[in-house]
Every structure is written in C-alpha cells, then in structure tokens.
Amino acid sequence: MSASQTPDASASAVPAPGVPASDVPTLLVKIFGKDRPGITAGLFDTLAAYSVDVVDIEQVVSRGRLVLCALVTEPTVATQGELRATVHSWAESLKLQAEIISGTGDNRPRGEGRSHVTVLGHPLTAEQTAAIAARIAETGGNIDRIFRLAKYPVTAVEFAVSGCGTEELRTALATEAHSIGVDVAVVSAGLHRRAQRLVVMDVDSTLIQDEVIELFAAHAGCEDEVAEVTAAAMRGELDFEQSLHARVKLLAGLDASVVDKVRSEVRMTPGARTLIRTLKRLGYQVGVVSGGFTQVTDDLKERLGLDFAQANTLEIVDGKLTGRVTGEIVDRAGKARLLRRFAAEAGVPLAQTVAIGDGANDLDMLNAAGLGVAFNAKPVVRRAAHTAVNVPFLDTVLYLLGITREEVEAADDGTEDLPH
C-alpha cells in the first residue's frame, strides 16, 4: 500500500491542514558504487517495505560508477531507524555506499528564466568549464543540471540554467566563449526547442566547403580575380548584387558542359550528410538558400533529399554561359525572405526555425530565425548571430538542438522510430 493509504504513514506523507508541502518531512537516500543491472529496482524494493512515496529520483552513471538519489517521504517515527539500517545493510551486501539525510519538502523551486546552455569544446578543458560556470553564476543563474550530449567529434555538454533571462545569459556567455575558445549556444527552455522543425542553411562554405562561383571561375581562368571579389563581399565590404553581376560577367563564353564538371568538384562539409540525414529521420524539414546557382543547388536538393532549395540562376544560351543571371537575385535580404517563405510552406512558426550560415549576406536570415548559427563564420557574422560554431563538423549543430550523439547514431542505423 502507498503511504496515502496507510493511516500511520499518511501523517508524514501528506501535509496537515495549514502545513505547506515544503514542511513535509522527507528523506534523501543516496547510493554510490559500481553500476550493475538491478540496483535501482533493489533500492526501491527495499524502500517499499516502509510504505514511502517517491518525491524525486535522479540517477547518473559516469565511467561505470553510479550515483542514485531518491527523495522519499519520511516513514513513521517507529520505523525510520529500521529503514535506515535496512538500506545500509542492502547497500553493503552489494558493495555499495549509502547515505540518508533527513529534511523537509522537495527541491526548492527553480528560479524564473530558464535556459539550455550548450558548450562545445575540442577538447573541453576544466579551465574552460570553470569559466563558463563562473560566468553563469555572475549573471545570477543557477546550474540545475549538467548532461553530456556527445564525446565526439567534439565534447558537448548541456547546462540547464534557471534564475536569469536567456538574452542576458546569451550576451554574457558569448563574450566569455570567444575569450576562452569554446562554442556556446543559449536557447530558452521549453517544448518549442524540440519542436523546431525547419532548418535552412547557406550553401557555399557552409553545406559545402567550396565557393561555387570560384569553381566556375577556375574553368574560365579568372579564379583569383573572382575570389578577391567574393572575399570582399562576404566581409560585407561590397554590395552583394553588384559583386555577383561583376563576377558572373567574367564567366561569359564558358561552355554549359562545365556545369556537370563543377557539380562533380563540389566537396561536402564534414558532417553535412549526417546533419541532414539525422534531421530528416527525426522529422525536420531542411532547405538551402544560396547566393550561388541553381545549377548546383538543384543537384544538391535531389542528392540530399532536401525539402527546399533556392539560388540564383546562370543564364545559358546556345550552350554557353552569357555572363548574366536570370530572375530574382538571392542576396542578403532575399535569404531572409526565403526563410520566411519556406517556414510558411512548411507550416512552421518562424520562432521554431534554425538558420545556419557563414557570410555577411546570411545575417538577415540568421537574425530572422528562432536560432541563428554562425558556422566557421567571419567575425562580423559571429558577433551578430545567436551562437557560433567554430569546429569543422556541421553535424555539431545537432547538439545545439539538444540531440545527443546516441540519438544521432540511432537515427543513422534505423533503430530510432521515425515520426509519422
């Protein structure tokens, strides 16, 4: 029988009229030792003999060592000593250690303002972790829980933080992260985090390692000239549309057969396929927007199973590139418009979108998304985005969404049930 059904125990399990729940006597039972199957079942089977109610449970296993905490209602005064002796005897029989602490009530309520802080390190050092934890405390936040998301290709840990605003925490930790050399993402806690169902990313130097126009330029013999203009545009020093027309003009006369050659030369960013495959298996929709060309993005859309793709289009007449583009230009403002359009078509609120990019022409899109991620980005972009990732693995973005490495692997090998 539960404590609420036992007259003697109910006085301790349920507060008397006028007595707040925080004053109800409770016991914190802590078990330490080598992990093995059956420990949790054994502890609660032992406690069941004293008709206590479970208030809270927390269990952690690290390198095969278990820490199991159970917060339970206090049994009757007559049986409390017996409970303590029995739990200690049970623990000793399994070569475990037990500690039982008397107190009142449950955990104290978490403070207002709750956030998830994801820290990526390659490696993650004790010094870096100390700096992040100290800055959280200085901001008025309390670390309620820490959980490892991944151990490779980077170490990713998540802090559940309460007691301070997400924006305030994000600003403080962005400065700290840059100074100590880690990547930190701060997002508001809540169901919406797992409900982010649209990810839109830039293509050149994000989804792929190359700048597509430079691949075309190499075939036209003007690679250095185009690369110089591209770099200036990505730094925000040139108007993107003007720079686009100037670069494309240099491609005039190229045979259209070069399109297939460029497609074969495109190099995917490490982790890109894993990112997309995992997102798709977990029910996300994925799109790309590019200041590059549909001649490449359409091929990527088909090969990677993307839901959306939009870019500029090179004009081809009589089998030759004319040196012009056709249709609406996809520039900085255009990428943000396309993010909104894709979100509307996907039926996803803009606040539940994720945008990933590296250049100045991605800034409007990054700022419009619910979470904007600067991926190995230029300094101006890192400073303006919600968060930055500075490791060469695109799939680390999954950890910013709270997806663990184990979930990635389960989705990848098909053991994870797909959403309907």
PyMOL commands that set and color helices and strands:
alter all, ss='L'
color gray80, all
select helices_A, chain A and resi 3-5+7-13+21-23+39-48+77-93+126-138+166-180+191-193+212-220+223-234+240-249+258-265+272-281+294-304+332-346+350-352+360-368+379-384+394-400+405-412
alter helices_A, ss='H'
color red, helices_A
select strands_A, chain A and resi 25-34+54-62+65-73+97-104+114-121+142-150+155-162+183-188+198-201+285-293+308-317+320-326+353-357+371-375+387-389
alter strands_A, ss='S'
color yellow, strands_A
deselect
rebuild
show_as cartoon
